[in-house]
Amino acid sequence: MLILTRKEGEKITIGDSVVLTVLGIKNGKVKIGIKASPETKVMREEVAARVRRINYLASTHGEDDLEEIKRSWDGGEFSLEGGNED
């Protein structure tokens, strides 16, 4: 893991198409701006984990289960019970 220290207004470049900018620091929280190409998926980690889990469930369950999985996702009641996604 690369660890960098940046001040407000400073940037970090990742590859050719991602630029992170520290927009502000307040009450122990860092506000970050992300500029990326449209093809680059940018998600909060908790959302990305949820997407991975729903994709795993969809790939390991039958077609009849997909509607239930969709309802769980849409209703914000998504459960992480069941199999291992690794």
Phi and psi restraints in degrees (range 20) as a CNS / XPLOR table:
assign (resid 1 and name C) (resid 2 and name N)
       (resid 2 and name CA) (resid 2 and name C) 1.0 -88.7 20.0 2
assign (resid 2 and name N) (resid 2 and name CA)
       (resid 2 and name C) (resid 3 and name N) 1.0 129.3 20.0 2
assign (resid 2 and name C) (resid 3 and name N)
       (resid 3 and name CA) (resid 3 and name C) 1.0 -115.7 20.0 2
assign (resid 3 and name N) (resid 3 and name CA)
       (resid 3 and name C) (resid 4 and name N) 1.0 124.3 20.0 2
assign (resid 3 and name C) (resid 4 and name N)
       (resid 4 and name CA) (resid 4 and name C) 1.0 -123.4 20.0 2
assign (resid 4 and name N) (resid 4 and name CA)
       (resid 4 and name C) (resid 5 and name N) 1.0 148.2 20.0 2
assign (resid 4 and name C) (resid 5 and name N)
       (resid 5 and name CA) (resid 5 and name C) 1.0 -109.5 20.0 2
assign (resid 5 and name N) (resid 5 and name CA)
       (resid 5 and name C) (resid 6 and name N) 1.0 129.6 20.0 2
assign (resid 5 and name C) (resid 6 and name N)
       (resid 6 and name CA) (resid 6 and name C) 1.0 -131.9 20.0 2
assign (resid 6 and name N) (resid 6 and name CA)
       (resid 6 and name C) (resid 7 and name N) 1.0 149.6 20.0 2
assign (resid 6 and name C) (resid 7 and name N)
       (resid 7 and name CA) (resid 7 and name C) 1.0 -99.2 20.0 2
assign (resid 7 and name N) (resid 7 and name CA)
       (resid 7 and name C) (resid 8 and name N) 1.0 164.9 20.0 2
assign (resid 7 and name C) (resid 8 and name N)
       (resid 8 and name CA) (resid 8 and name C) 1.0 -54.2 20.0 2
assign (resid 8 and name N) (resid 8 and name CA)
       (resid 8 and name C) (resid 9 and name N) 1.0 132.6 20.0 2
assign (resid 8 and name C) (resid 9 and name N)
       (resid 9 and name CA) (resid 9 and name C) 1.0 91.2 20.0 2
assign (resid 9 and name N) (resid 9 and name CA)
       (resid 9 and name C) (resid 10 and name N) 1.0 -15.8 20.0 2
assign (resid 9 and name C) (resid 10 and name N)
       (resid 10 and name CA) (resid 10 and name C) 1.0 -82.0 20.0 2
assign (resid 10 and name N) (resid 10 and name CA)
       (resid 10 and name C) (resid 11 and name N) 1.0 158.7 20.0 2
assign (resid 10 and name C) (resid 11 and name N)
       (resid 11 and name CA) (resid 11 and name C) 1.0 -124.9 20.0 2
assign (resid 11 and name N) (resid 11 and name CA)
       (resid 11 and name C) (resid 12 and name N) 1.0 160.8 20.0 2
assign (resid 11 and name C) (resid 12 and name N)
       (resid 12 and name CA) (resid 12 and name C) 1.0 -130.6 20.0 2
assign (resid 12 and name N) (resid 12 and name CA)
       (resid 12 and name C) (resid 13 and name N) 1.0 132.7 20.0 2
assign (resid 12 and name C) (resid 13 and name N)
       (resid 13 and name CA) (resid 13 and name C) 1.0 -106.5 20.0 2
assign (resid 13 and name N) (resid 13 and name CA)
       (resid 13 and name C) (resid 14 and name N) 1.0 133.1 20.0 2
assign (resid 13 and name C) (resid 14 and name N)
       (resid 14 and name CA) (resid 14 and name C) 1.0 -120.2 20.0 2
assign (resid 14 and name N) (resid 14 and name CA)
       (resid 14 and name C) (resid 15 and name N) 1.0 118.6 20.0 2
assign (resid 14 and name C) (resid 15 and name N)
       (resid 15 and name CA) (resid 15 and name C) 1.0 60.9 20.0 2
assign (resid 15 and name N) (resid 15 and name CA)
       (resid 15 and name C) (resid 16 and name N) 1.0 -149.7 20.0 2
assign (resid 15 and name C) (resid 16 and name N)
       (resid 16 and name CA) (resid 16 and name C) 1.0 -98.0 20.0 2
assign (resid 16 and name N) (resid 16 and name CA)
       (resid 16 and name C) (resid 17 and name N) 1.0 -10.2 20.0 2
assign (resid 16 and name C) (resid 17 and name N)
       (resid 17 and name CA) (resid 17 and name C) 1.0 -130.4 20.0 2
assign (resid 17 and name N) (resid 17 and name CA)
       (resid 17 and name C) (resid 18 and name N) 1.0 6.9 20.0 2
assign (resid 17 and name C) (resid 18 and name N)
       (resid 18 and name CA) (resid 18 and name C) 1.0 -124.7 20.0 2
assign (resid 18 and name N) (resid 18 and name CA)
       (resid 18 and name C) (resid 19 and name N) 1.0 127.4 20.0 2
assign (resid 18 and name C) (resid 19 and name N)
       (resid 19 and name CA) (resid 19 and name C) 1.0 -128.8 20.0 2
assign (resid 19 and name N) (resid 19 and name CA)
       (resid 19 and name C) (resid 20 and name N) 1.0 124.1 20.0 2
assign (resid 19 and name C) (resid 20 and name N)
       (resid 20 and name CA) (resid 20 and name C) 1.0 -101.8 20.0 2
assign (resid 20 and name N) (resid 20 and name CA)
       (resid 20 and name C) (resid 21 and name N) 1.0 133.6 20.0 2
assign (resid 20 and name C) (resid 21 and name N)
       (resid 21 and name CA) (resid 21 and name C) 1.0 -123.8 20.0 2
assign (resid 21 and name N) (resid 21 and name CA)
       (resid 21 and name C) (resid 22 and name N) 1.0 130.6 20.0 2
assign (resid 21 and name C) (resid 22 and name N)
       (resid 22 and name CA) (resid 22 and name C) 1.0 -78.6 20.0 2
assign (resid 22 and name N) (resid 22 and name CA)
       (resid 22 and name C) (resid 23 and name N) 1.0 110.9 20.0 2
assign (resid 22 and name C) (resid 23 and name N)
       (resid 23 and name CA) (resid 23 and name C) 1.0 -87.8 20.0 2
assign (resid 23 and name N) (resid 23 and name CA)
       (resid 23 and name C) (resid 24 and name N) 1.0 -29.6 20.0 2
assign (resid 23 and name C) (resid 24 and name N)
       (resid 24 and name CA) (resid 24 and name C) 1.0 -177.3 20.0 2
assign (resid 24 and name N) (resid 24 and name CA)
       (resid 24 and name C) (resid 25 and name N) 1.0 160.3 20.0 2
assign (resid 24 and name C) (resid 25 and name N)
       (resid 25 and name CA) (resid 25 and name C) 1.0 -132.8 20.0 2
assign (resid 25 and name N) (resid 25 and name CA)
       (resid 25 and name C) (resid 26 and name N) 1.0 122.7 20.0 2
assign (resid 25 and name C) (resid 26 and name N)
       (resid 26 and name CA) (resid 26 and name C) 1.0 -151.0 20.0 2
assign (resid 26 and name N) (resid 26 and name CA)
       (resid 26 and name C) (resid 27 and name N) 1.0 130.3 20.0 2
assign (resid 26 and name C) (resid 27 and name N)
       (resid 27 and name CA) (resid 27 and name C) 1.0 52.8 20.0 2
assign (resid 27 and name N) (resid 27 and name CA)
       (resid 27 and name C) (resid 28 and name N) 1.0 40.8 20.0 2
assign (resid 27 and name C) (resid 28 and name N)
       (resid 28 and name CA) (resid 28 and name C) 1.0 76.5 20.0 2
assign (resid 28 and name N) (resid 28 and name CA)
       (resid 28 and name C) (resid 29 and name N) 1.0 8.5 20.0 2
assign (resid 28 and name C) (resid 29 and name N)
       (resid 29 and name CA) (resid 29 and name C) 1.0 -116.3 20.0 2
assign (resid 29 and name N) (resid 29 and name CA)
       (resid 29 and name C) (resid 30 and name N) 1.0 142.5 20.0 2
assign (resid 29 and name C) (resid 30 and name N)
       (resid 30 and name CA) (resid 30 and name C) 1.0 -106.9 20.0 2
assign (resid 30 and name N) (resid 30 and name CA)
       (resid 30 and name C) (resid 31 and name N) 1.0 128.7 20.0 2
assign (resid 30 and name C) (resid 31 and name N)
       (resid 31 and name CA) (resid 31 and name C) 1.0 -98.6 20.0 2
assign (resid 31 and name N) (resid 31 and name CA)
       (resid 31 and name C) (resid 32 and name N) 1.0 123.0 20.0 2
assign (resid 31 and name C) (resid 32 and name N)
       (resid 32 and name CA) (resid 32 and name C) 1.0 -118.5 20.0 2
assign (resid 32 and name N) (resid 32 and name CA)
       (resid 32 and name C) (resid 33 and name N) 1.0 133.2 20.0 2
assign (resid 32 and name C) (resid 33 and name N)
       (resid 33 and name CA) (resid 33 and name C) 1.0 -98.0 20.0 2
assign (resid 33 and name N) (resid 33 and name CA)
       (resid 33 and name C) (resid 34 and name N) 1.0 139.7 20.0 2
assign (resid 33 and name C) (resid 34 and name N)
       (resid 34 and name CA) (resid 34 and name C) 1.0 -124.5 20.0 2
assign (resid 34 and name N) (resid 34 and name CA)
       (resid 34 and name C) (resid 35 and name N) 1.0 122.3 20.0 2
assign (resid 34 and name C) (resid 35 and name N)
       (resid 35 and name CA) (resid 35 and name C) 1.0 -110.9 20.0 2
assign (resid 35 and name N) (resid 35 and name CA)
       (resid 35 and name C) (resid 36 and name N) 1.0 119.9 20.0 2
assign (resid 35 and name C) (resid 36 and name N)
       (resid 36 and name CA) (resid 36 and name C) 1.0 -145.3 20.0 2
assign (resid 36 and name N) (resid 36 and name CA)
       (resid 36 and name C) (resid 37 and name N) 1.0 158.9 20.0 2
assign (resid 36 and name C) (resid 37 and name N)
       (resid 37 and name CA) (resid 37 and name C) 1.0 -66.0 20.0 2
assign (resid 37 and name N) (resid 37 and name CA)
       (resid 37 and name C) (resid 38 and name N) 1.0 155.3 20.0 2
assign (resid 37 and name C) (resid 38 and name N)
       (resid 38 and name CA) (resid 38 and name C) 1.0 -58.5 20.0 2
assign (resid 38 and name N) (resid 38 and name CA)
       (resid 38 and name C) (resid 39 and name N) 1.0 -25.6 20.0 2
assign (resid 38 and name C) (resid 39 and name N)
       (resid 39 and name CA) (resid 39 and name C) 1.0 -76.5 20.0 2
assign (resid 39 and name N) (resid 39 and name CA)
       (resid 39 and name C) (resid 40 and name N) 1.0 -15.4 20.0 2
assign (resid 39 and name C) (resid 40 and name N)
       (resid 40 and name CA) (resid 40 and name C) 1.0 -87.0 20.0 2
assign (resid 40 and name N) (resid 40 and name CA)
       (resid 40 and name C) (resid 41 and name N) 1.0 121.5 20.0 2
assign (resid 40 and name C) (resid 41 and name N)
       (resid 41 and name CA) (resid 41 and name C) 1.0 -79.4 20.0 2
assign (resid 41 and name N) (resid 41 and name CA)
       (resid 41 and name C) (resid 42 and name N) 1.0 128.0 20.0 2
assign (resid 41 and name C) (resid 42 and name N)
       (resid 42 and name CA) (resid 42 and name C) 1.0 -124.9 20.0 2
assign (resid 42 and name N) (resid 42 and name CA)
       (resid 42 and name C) (resid 43 and name N) 1.0 117.8 20.0 2
assign (resid 42 and name C) (resid 43 and name N)
       (resid 43 and name CA) (resid 43 and name C) 1.0 -141.0 20.0 2
assign (resid 43 and name N) (resid 43 and name CA)
       (resid 43 and name C) (resid 44 and name N) 1.0 151.6 20.0 2
assign (resid 43 and name C) (resid 44 and name N)
       (resid 44 and name CA) (resid 44 and name C) 1.0 -64.3 20.0 2
assign (resid 44 and name N) (resid 44 and name CA)
       (resid 44 and name C) (resid 45 and name N) 1.0 148.5 20.0 2
assign (resid 44 and name C) (resid 45 and name N)
       (resid 45 and name CA) (resid 45 and name C) 1.0 -58.2 20.0 2
assign (resid 45 and name N) (resid 45 and name CA)
       (resid 45 and name C) (resid 46 and name N) 1.0 -40.5 20.0 2
assign (resid 45 and name C) (resid 46 and name N)
       (resid 46 and name CA) (resid 46 and name C) 1.0 -65.8 20.0 2
assign (resid 46 and name N) (resid 46 and name CA)
       (resid 46 and name C) (resid 47 and name N) 1.0 -32.2 20.0 2
assign (resid 46 and name C) (resid 47 and name N)
       (resid 47 and name CA) (resid 47 and name C) 1.0 -72.3 20.0 2
assign (resid 47 and name N) (resid 47 and name CA)
       (resid 47 and name C) (resid 48 and name N) 1.0 -43.2 20.0 2
assign (resid 47 and name C) (resid 48 and name N)
       (resid 48 and name CA) (resid 48 and name C) 1.0 -60.7 20.0 2
assign (resid 48 and name N) (resid 48 and name CA)
       (resid 48 and name C) (resid 49 and name N) 1.0 -40.7 20.0 2
assign (resid 48 and name C) (resid 49 and name N)
       (resid 49 and name CA) (resid 49 and name C) 1.0 -63.5 20.0 2
assign (resid 49 and name N) (resid 49 and name CA)
       (resid 49 and name C) (resid 50 and name N) 1.0 -39.6 20.0 2
assign (resid 49 and name C) (resid 50 and name N)
       (resid 50 and name CA) (resid 50 and name C) 1.0 -65.3 20.0 2
assign (resid 50 and name N) (resid 50 and name CA)
       (resid 50 and name C) (resid 51 and name N) 1.0 -41.7 20.0 2
assign (resid 50 and name C) (resid 51 and name N)
       (resid 51 and name CA) (resid 51 and name C) 1.0 -63.9 20.0 2
assign (resid 51 and name N) (resid 51 and name CA)
       (resid 51 and name C) (resid 52 and name N) 1.0 -43.8 20.0 2
assign (resid 51 and name C) (resid 52 and name N)
       (resid 52 and name CA) (resid 52 and name C) 1.0 -59.4 20.0 2
assign (resid 52 and name N) (resid 52 and name CA)
       (resid 52 and name C) (resid 53 and name N) 1.0 -42.7 20.0 2
assign (resid 52 and name C) (resid 53 and name N)
       (resid 53 and name CA) (resid 53 and name C) 1.0 -66.0 20.0 2
assign (resid 53 and name N) (resid 53 and name CA)
       (resid 53 and name C) (resid 54 and name N) 1.0 -44.8 20.0 2
assign (resid 53 and name C) (resid 54 and name N)
       (resid 54 and name CA) (resid 54 and name C) 1.0 -65.9 20.0 2
assign (resid 54 and name N) (resid 54 and name CA)
       (resid 54 and name C) (resid 55 and name N) 1.0 -36.4 20.0 2
assign (resid 54 and name C) (resid 55 and name N)
       (resid 55 and name CA) (resid 55 and name C) 1.0 -66.1 20.0 2
assign (resid 55 and name N) (resid 55 and name CA)
       (resid 55 and name C) (resid 56 and name N) 1.0 -40.2 20.0 2
assign (resid 55 and name C) (resid 56 and name N)
       (resid 56 and name CA) (resid 56 and name C) 1.0 -61.9 20.0 2
assign (resid 56 and name N) (resid 56 and name CA)
       (resid 56 and name C) (resid 57 and name N) 1.0 -48.2 20.0 2
assign (resid 56 and name C) (resid 57 and name N)
       (resid 57 and name CA) (resid 57 and name C) 1.0 -61.1 20.0 2
assign (resid 57 and name N) (resid 57 and name CA)
       (resid 57 and name C) (resid 58 and name N) 1.0 -42.4 20.0 2
assign (resid 57 and name C) (resid 58 and name N)
       (resid 58 and name CA) (resid 58 and name C) 1.0 -64.2 20.0 2
assign (resid 58 and name N) (resid 58 and name CA)
       (resid 58 and name C) (resid 59 and name N) 1.0 -32.9 20.0 2
assign (resid 58 and name C) (resid 59 and name N)
       (resid 59 and name CA) (resid 59 and name C) 1.0 -81.8 20.0 2
assign (resid 59 and name N) (resid 59 and name CA)
       (resid 59 and name C) (resid 60 and name N) 1.0 -15.7 20.0 2
assign (resid 59 and name C) (resid 60 and name N)
       (resid 60 and name CA) (resid 60 and name C) 1.0 -112.2 20.0 2
assign (resid 60 and name N) (resid 60 and name CA)
       (resid 60 and name C) (resid 61 and name N) 1.0 1.2 20.0 2
assign (resid 60 and name C) (resid 61 and name N)
       (resid 61 and name CA) (resid 61 and name C) 1.0 -117.5 20.0 2
assign (resid 61 and name N) (resid 61 and name CA)
       (resid 61 and name C) (resid 62 and name N) 1.0 160.6 20.0 2
assign (resid 61 and name C) (resid 62 and name N)
       (resid 62 and name CA) (resid 62 and name C) 1.0 -75.1 20.0 2
assign (resid 62 and name N) (resid 62 and name CA)
       (resid 62 and name C) (resid 63 and name N) 1.0 168.1 20.0 2
assign (resid 62 and name C) (resid 63 and name N)
       (resid 63 and name CA) (resid 63 and name C) 1.0 -58.4 20.0 2
assign (resid 63 and name N) (resid 63 and name CA)
       (resid 63 and name C) (resid 64 and name N) 1.0 -34.2 20.0 2
assign (resid 63 and name C) (resid 64 and name N)
       (resid 64 and name CA) (resid 64 and name C) 1.0 -63.8 20.0 2
assign (resid 64 and name N) (resid 64 and name CA)
       (resid 64 and name C) (resid 65 and name N) 1.0 -28.9 20.0 2
assign (resid 64 and name C) (resid 65 and name N)
       (resid 65 and name CA) (resid 65 and name C) 1.0 -80.2 20.0 2
assign (resid 65 and name N) (resid 65 and name CA)
       (resid 65 and name C) (resid 66 and name N) 1.0 -18.5 20.0 2
assign (resid 65 and name C) (resid 66 and name N)
       (resid 66 and name CA) (resid 66 and name C) 1.0 -63.3 20.0 2
assign (resid 66 and name N) (resid 66 and name CA)
       (resid 66 and name C) (resid 67 and name N) 1.0 -36.8 20.0 2
assign (resid 66 and name C) (resid 67 and name N)
       (resid 67 and name CA) (resid 67 and name C) 1.0 -64.9 20.0 2
assign (resid 67 and name N) (resid 67 and name CA)
       (resid 67 and name C) (resid 68 and name N) 1.0 -39.5 20.0 2
assign (resid 67 and name C) (resid 68 and name N)
       (resid 68 and name CA) (resid 68 and name C) 1.0 -65.1 20.0 2
assign (resid 68 and name N) (resid 68 and name CA)
       (resid 68 and name C) (resid 69 and name N) 1.0 -41.2 20.0 2
assign (resid 68 and name C) (resid 69 and name N)
       (resid 69 and name CA) (resid 69 and name C) 1.0 -62.0 20.0 2
assign (resid 69 and name N) (resid 69 and name CA)
       (resid 69 and name C) (resid 70 and name N) 1.0 -43.4 20.0 2
assign (resid 69 and name C) (resid 70 and name N)
       (resid 70 and name CA) (resid 70 and name C) 1.0 -62.0 20.0 2
assign (resid 70 and name N) (resid 70 and name CA)
       (resid 70 and name C) (resid 71 and name N) 1.0 -44.1 20.0 2
assign (resid 70 and name C) (resid 71 and name N)
       (resid 71 and name CA) (resid 71 and name C) 1.0 -61.8 20.0 2
assign (resid 71 and name N) (resid 71 and name CA)
       (resid 71 and name C) (resid 72 and name N) 1.0 -40.3 20.0 2
assign (resid 71 and name C) (resid 72 and name N)
       (resid 72 and name CA) (resid 72 and name C) 1.0 -62.1 20.0 2
assign (resid 72 and name N) (resid 72 and name CA)
       (resid 72 and name C) (resid 73 and name N) 1.0 -42.1 20.0 2
assign (resid 72 and name C) (resid 73 and name N)
       (resid 73 and name CA) (resid 73 and name C) 1.0 -66.0 20.0 2
assign (resid 73 and name N) (resid 73 and name CA)
       (resid 73 and name C) (resid 74 and name N) 1.0 -50.0 20.0 2
assign (resid 73 and name C) (resid 74 and name N)
       (resid 74 and name CA) (resid 74 and name C) 1.0 -63.0 20.0 2
assign (resid 74 and name N) (resid 74 and name CA)
       (resid 74 and name C) (resid 75 and name N) 1.0 -35.0 20.0 2
assign (resid 74 and name C) (resid 75 and name N)
       (resid 75 and name CA) (resid 75 and name C) 1.0 -87.2 20.0 2
assign (resid 75 and name N) (resid 75 and name CA)
       (resid 75 and name C) (resid 76 and name N) 1.0 2.3 20.0 2
assign (resid 75 and name C) (resid 76 and name N)
       (resid 76 and name CA) (resid 76 and name C) 1.0 69.8 20.0 2
assign (resid 76 and name N) (resid 76 and name CA)
       (resid 76 and name C) (resid 77 and name N) 1.0 16.6 20.0 2
assign (resid 76 and name C) (resid 77 and name N)
       (resid 77 and name CA) (resid 77 and name C) 1.0 -107.0 20.0 2
assign (resid 77 and name N) (resid 77 and name CA)
       (resid 77 and name C) (resid 78 and name N) 1.0 25.5 20.0 2
assign (resid 77 and name C) (resid 78 and name N)
       (resid 78 and name CA) (resid 78 and name C) 1.0 -60.1 20.0 2
assign (resid 78 and name N) (resid 78 and name CA)
       (resid 78 and name C) (resid 79 and name N) 1.0 125.2 20.0 2
assign (resid 78 and name C) (resid 79 and name N)
       (resid 79 and name CA) (resid 79 and name C) 1.0 -104.2 20.0 2
assign (resid 79 and name N) (resid 79 and name CA)
       (resid 79 and name C) (resid 80 and name N) 1.0 142.4 20.0 2
assign (resid 79 and name C) (resid 80 and name N)
       (resid 80 and name CA) (resid 80 and name C) 1.0 -97.8 20.0 2
assign (resid 80 and name N) (resid 80 and name CA)
       (resid 80 and name C) (resid 81 and name N) 1.0 16.8 20.0 2
assign (resid 80 and name C) (resid 81 and name N)
       (resid 81 and name CA) (resid 81 and name C) 1.0 -74.4 20.0 2
assign (resid 81 and name N) (resid 81 and name CA)
       (resid 81 and name C) (resid 82 and name N) 1.0 158.0 20.0 2
assign (resid 81 and name C) (resid 82 and name N)
       (resid 82 and name CA) (resid 82 and name C) 1.0 99.7 20.0 2
assign (resid 82 and name N) (resid 82 and name CA)
       (resid 82 and name C) (resid 83 and name N) 1.0 -170.6 20.0 2
assign (resid 82 and name C) (resid 83 and name N)
       (resid 83 and name CA) (resid 83 and name C) 1.0 -33.2 20.0 2
assign (resid 83 and name N) (resid 83 and name CA)
       (resid 83 and name C) (resid 84 and name N) 1.0 175.6 20.0 2
assign (resid 83 and name C) (resid 84 and name N)
       (resid 84 and name CA) (resid 84 and name C) 1.0 -105.5 20.0 2
assign (resid 84 and name N) (resid 84 and name CA)
       (resid 84 and name C) (resid 85 and name N) 1.0 128.5 20.0 2
assign (resid 84 and name C) (resid 85 and name N)
       (resid 85 and name CA) (resid 85 and name C) 1.0 -86.1 20.0 2
assign (resid 85 and name N) (resid 85 and name CA)
       (resid 85 and name C) (resid 86 and name N) 1.0 -1.9 20.0 2
